[in-house]
Amino acid sequence: MRLTRTFKASGLLTAAGVLLVTLAPGKGGWTALGILLLVFAGSVFMVSAIRALLRGILWRVGSRLVVSYVLLMSAVVFAAFFVYAGLLVIAGQLGTRRVEAAFASRRAELLGQARDLAARGATSPPSSLVTRPWMAERGTWLVKQGPELFAVAIEPRPGGPIVLARRLDAAFRRSLETETGNVIRFLGAVRVRDDDDPARKGKVRISLDAGGKTQKSVNISEESDSGGEPDAGGETAAPPAGSGPWSGRWTAFPYFVRQSVLDAETGKALEKRPVLFLVRTSLAREAQELFRDMTVAGSERVPLSRIVLAVMASLGIATLVVFFLSSLLAGLLVSRIARATRRLSLGFAEIEKGNFAHRVVLKGHDQLAALTGSFNHMAGRLSASVAEKAEKEALEHELSVARDLQRRLLPPADFACPGVEIAVDFAPAAAIGGDFYDLSYAERALTVSIADVSGHGLPTGLVMAAARASLGMLARTGSGGVRLMELLHEEIVRTTERRTFVTLCHLVFDLPKGTASYTNAGHPYPYRVLKDGTVRALANPARPLGLSLSGGWQTVEEPLAPGDFWVVFSDGLVEATRQSTDESWGFERLEDVLRAGPFESAAALKDRILAAQRAFTGRTDTEDDRTLLVLRIDERRNGAERKGS
């Protein structure tokens, strides 16, 4: 893991701050500087450290998958706790509502007894609650007399009201517990105060809704005169409960009686003195109360709550089993993905080092195994490709050497002949061509040879090189004309295959005599363009060299005239085809270009020929080897040669 500059710099500054604070405690300036470094650089260092830690943990795919899996499991655990907390809230509300209903039924029962006594004309039974003048209105009330709290039922009548009072005490609380089955703590008429003293201890603090406004925190004080039971450890009449999250009484909710508490002396409501019950219940108790039992065939009682619990437990167990299996499958998948990622990462590192023989092993028939198989196939292809590339580069190097050698076999680019202007175009179709030409000047005679070996590529180039060497050797022995063709034919037959043949055009320009000797072996006829624009093809039919039926070569002579152009070429010039069709450029179009003179120089005529060919074919490359030589007889130089002779 690479650490950032921010992490390093902030870490050094934080360490410097620690040293300043530790080593210079008595020096105010240094200590202040150390504190500043700790505050600012330490904060940056902490953020950088957390980012570096997260990057280190989450850099690997396996680590990310594990973290995602842990977060998923945590979400499930939180969801389970959320559901359980919701069930506790619902159970608490159900238990509180049952206590509320039981308390209301007690008060309704007390009012019914008062009505019965009034109907019979009886008097109020003796009570510790003193009857007051304000007790003349029908209803039930909560009345506080001294430290005691009563539920009072009043039934008015002409002879005086019937007043029934029941003390709200431990006996009353136990009766509610017996009816509801919940543990109840009766706090009586508690005193509610605004929370103006946050340091106050031993008080219950709650938040009250202020009609949509900001909620305010209040204290509930258990005063000695509340009429309740401050002691939380009193006996209970509720049935014993079990333990655990289902049967244990793990939920407790407050129940504030909605009715105000009246003062026994004046009948006025006491401010902020509500009656409070704390109700404790369990999920099992509320499920039993919610579903009850049902009777089968008039006598058999079936606990419906147990049936519902069994069904829910079965569904829960099934859910846990499914979740466990899915978690196990996800864990195995995470482990397999991490293992495959790690092996592929190592494999790519080996490939980057150039080790194409490395292979990744991962058993199985899934997509990960297919991916590793693809990696292995890719590594094999890369190995073959690298070997092929190396072989290709070696071959290209050899071809480059052969191409340079072929270029060296040709006349130099700056070859010049007194009295003759020469322009050359040599374009092989492949790296090594089958065409070649030769120019030599000796004893005031210019020899021009142009040949075409059948085929393309390296084998043809080898034959071309051998023919070129043989031609040069025979020319140095003084052989020329028909004899040169015969000797060269024998050499080609002896050194090449039967199907290989060579066409050759051999011209000797005798400048002093003003003649041109022309010997041909199956090569396209050269053209002579006279000064007046006449174009003549020098016909001299004969078979190519190297064929079994070759022969019939002859030499013809043509006069040299000042200002004449000689055009010598291979068949690649006239057989070039158009891209859209197979139509070739042909001899007629070449002759049209030659007749379109006058031409200023040999180079100008060469350029015009090539431009016309490219305009027809629509391409810049060549399909076959192309060689073009254009020679122009210089008028002044040629005349001087003749006078000298």
Secondary structure as GFF3:
##gff-version 3
##sequence-region A 1 645
A	DSSP	alpha_helix	5	23	.	.	.	ID=ss1
A	DSSP	alpha_helix	28	58	.	.	.	ID=ss2
A	DSSP	alpha_helix	61	120	.	.	.	ID=ss3
A	DSSP	beta_strand	139	145	.	.	.	ID=ss4
A	DSSP	beta_strand	148	155	.	.	.	ID=ss5
A	DSSP	beta_strand	162	167	.	.	.	ID=ss6
A	DSSP	alpha_helix	170	180	.	.	.	ID=ss7
A	DSSP	beta_strand	183	189	.	.	.	ID=ss8
A	DSSP	beta_strand	191	194	.	.	.	ID=ss9
A	DSSP	beta_strand	204	208	.	.	.	ID=ss10
A	DSSP	beta_strand	216	221	.	.	.	ID=ss11
A	DSSP	alpha_helix	244	247	.	.	.	ID=ss12
A	DSSP	beta_strand	251	256	.	.	.	ID=ss13
A	DSSP	beta_strand	261	263	.	.	.	ID=ss14
A	DSSP	beta_strand	275	281	.	.	.	ID=ss15
A	DSSP	alpha_helix	283	291	.	.	.	ID=ss16
A	DSSP	beta_strand	293	296	.	.	.	ID=ss17
A	DSSP	beta_strand	300	303	.	.	.	ID=ss18
A	DSSP	alpha_helix	304	353	.	.	.	ID=ss19
A	DSSP	alpha_helix	367	409	.	.	.	ID=ss20
A	DSSP	beta_strand	420	427	.	.	.	ID=ss21
A	DSSP	beta_strand	435	442	.	.	.	ID=ss22
A	DSSP	beta_strand	445	453	.	.	.	ID=ss23
A	DSSP	alpha_helix	457	476	.	.	.	ID=ss24
A	DSSP	alpha_helix	481	495	.	.	.	ID=ss25
A	DSSP	beta_strand	502	510	.	.	.	ID=ss26
A	DSSP	beta_strand	515	521	.	.	.	ID=ss27
A	DSSP	beta_strand	527	529	.	.	.	ID=ss28
A	DSSP	beta_strand	535	537	.	.	.	ID=ss29
A	DSSP	beta_strand	555	559	.	.	.	ID=ss30
A	DSSP	beta_strand	565	569	.	.	.	ID=ss31
A	DSSP	alpha_helix	571	574	.	.	.	ID=ss32
A	DSSP	alpha_helix	586	595	.	.	.	ID=ss33
A	DSSP	alpha_helix	602	617	.	.	.	ID=ss34
A	DSSP	beta_strand	626	633	.	.	.	ID=ss35
A	DSSP	alpha_helix	635	644	.	.	.	ID=ss36
###
